[in-house]
Amino acid sequence: MRAFILTVFCISQGVLWGQTDDFHSEIIDMMALKGDEVAASVSFHDVFPKLQRNFANKKIEPEVWQELRQDEAEQVQEYVTQGAFAYRQFLNREDVAALSTFYASDAGQKYVMQQDLSDKDQKAVDQFFKTQAGQKLIEKRDSIALALDQIKKDWSETLFKKKMRQLIKGGHLKN
């Protein structure tokens, strides 16, 4: 009997884990539509001027800096994967699906890109924010932003340290 219960428990945990991964992927897809990957790419490149200022006296070759930038896609993906937890805390699967649909629309893209909205687009944006998902986003926007800011700060610090370790391993920071 215990073996049966343990088997059922393990199977149910596996199913829940699979659903969790699917939901996380849906959030990541929504983040891509929203432009979070682009913002992470900008943040990735913001790390290098700080590094270059800190080690200006080391006269590190431009090729080295270029080499350090080679893993941009991987680092951006890491941020997005971490950032999805900020949305996951406050939004459910239906909210994420509604946001994805909104961000995929012309009006949603113009809204995200802060472009001028036509009357038709403004009406679509207003209509979205009257939905349950839109209202929830308004309600949780500040909490999501705070969580994302903390994740971005931690990610950026980790990235800075990682790049500094690469410079050390490459022998570029010897005295």
C-alpha positions in Angstrom: 0.0 0.0 0.0 2.8 2.4 0.9 4.5 1.7 -2.5 1.2 2.6 -4.3 0.8 5.8 -2.3 4.5 6.7 -3.0 4.0 6.0 -6.7 0.9 8.2 -6.9 2.6 11.0 -5.1 5.7 10.8 -7.4 3.5 10.8 -10.5 1.4 13.8 -9.2 4.6 15.7 -8.4 5.9 15.0 -11.9 2.7 16.3 -13.4 2.8 19.4 -11.3 6.5 20.0 -12.2 5.6 19.7 -15.9 2.8 22.2 -15.5 5.1 24.6 -13.6 7.7 24.4 -16.5 4.9 25.1 -19.0 3.6 28.1 -17.1 7.2 29.4 -16.8 7.6 29.1 -20.5 4.3 30.9 -21.1 5.5 33.8 -18.9 8.8 33.9 -20.8 7.0 34.1 -24.0 4.8 36.9 -22.7 8.0 38.7 -21.5 9.4 38.5 -25.0 6.3 40.1 -26.4 6.5 42.8 -23.8 10.1 43.5 -24.7 11.8 42.3 -21.5 14.5 40.6 -23.5 15.4 43.8 -25.2 15.6 45.6 -21.9 17.8 42.8 -20.6 20.1 43.1 -23.6 20.5 46.8 -22.9 21.3 46.0 -19.2 23.8 43.4 -20.3 25.7 46.1 -22.3 25.5 48.5 -19.4 27.9 46.3 -17.4 30.8 46.8 -19.7 31.4 50.5 -19.3 31.5 50.0 -15.5 34.1 47.2 -15.9 36.1 49.3 -18.4 36.1 52.3 -16.0 37.2 50.1 -13.1 40.1 48.6 -15.0 41.0 51.5 -17.3 44.6 51.4 -16.0 45.0 47.8 -17.1 44.8 48.7 -20.8 42.7 45.7 -21.8 42.5 45.2 -25.6 39.2 45.8 -27.4 39.2 42.2 -28.5 39.0 41.0 -24.9 35.9 43.2 -24.3 34.4 41.8 -27.5 35.0 38.3 -26.3 33.4 39.0 -23.0 30.2 40.0 -24.8 30.0 36.6 -26.7 27.5 35.1 -24.2 24.9 37.9 -24.4 22.1 35.6 -25.5 22.8 33.1 -22.7 23.0 35.9 -20.1 19.8 37.6 -21.3 18.0 34.2 -21.2 19.2 33.8 -17.7 17.7 37.2 -16.7 14.4 36.4 -18.4 14.2 33.0 -16.7 14.7 34.7 -13.3 12.5 37.6 -14.2 9.6 35.3 -14.9 9.4 34.6 -11.2 8.4 38.2 -10.6 5.3 37.7 -12.8 4.7 34.3 -11.4 4.3 35.6 -7.9 1.4 37.9 -8.8 -0.3 36.5 -12.0 -2.0 33.3 -12.8 -1.9 31.4 -16.1 -5.1 33.1 -17.4 -3.6 36.5 -16.7 -0.4 35.6 -18.5 -2.4 34.3 -21.5 -4.5 37.5 -21.6 -1.3 39.7 -21.4 0.3 37.7 -24.1 -2.7 38.2 -26.4 -2.7 41.9 -25.6 1.1 42.4 -26.1 0.9 40.5 -29.4 -1.7 42.9 -30.8 -0.8 46.1 -32.7 -2.3 48.2 -29.9 -0.4 46.3 -27.3 2.9 46.6 -29.1 2.4 50.4 -29.6 1.5 50.6 -25.9 4.6 48.7 -24.8 6.8 50.7 -27.1 5.2 54.0 -25.8 4.3 55.0 -29.3 1.5 57.4 -30.2 -1.8 55.5 -30.2 -4.6 56.1 -32.7 -8.1 56.4 -31.3 -8.7 52.8 -32.3 -5.6 51.6 -30.5 -6.3 53.7 -27.5 -9.8 52.2 -27.3 -8.2 48.7 -27.5 -5.8 49.5 -24.7 -8.5 51.0 -22.5 -10.7 47.9 -23.2 -7.8 45.6 -22.1 -7.3 47.5 -18.9 -11.0 47.0 -18.1 -10.6 43.2 -18.2 -9.8 41.1 -15.1 -6.2 40.6 -16.3 -5.8 44.3 -17.0 -7.2 45.3 -13.6 -4.9 42.8 -11.9 -1.9 44.1 -13.8 -2.8 47.7 -12.7 -3.2 46.4 -9.1 0.1 44.4 -9.1 2.2 46.6 -11.4 4.3 48.2 -8.6 4.9 44.8 -6.9 5.9 43.2 -10.2 8.2 46.2 -10.9 9.9 46.0 -7.5 10.4 42.3 -7.9 11.8 42.7 -11.4 14.1 45.6 -10.2 15.6 43.3 -7.5 16.0 40.4 -9.9 17.7 42.8 -12.4 20.0 44.2 -9.7 21.0 40.8 -8.5 21.5 39.5 -12.1 23.6 42.6 -13.0 25.8 42.2 -10.0 26.3 38.5 -10.7 27.1 39.3 -14.4 29.6 42.0 -13.3 31.4 39.5 -11.0 31.3 36.8 -13.7 32.9 39.0 -16.2 35.5 40.2 -13.7 36.4 36.5 -13.0 36.8 36.0 -16.7 39.2 38.9 -16.9 41.2 37.4 -14.0 41.2 33.9 -15.5 42.4 35.4 -18.8 45.3 37.1 -17.0 44.1 40.6 -17.8 44.0 41.9 -14.3 47.5 41.0 -13.1 49.4 43.7 -11.3 
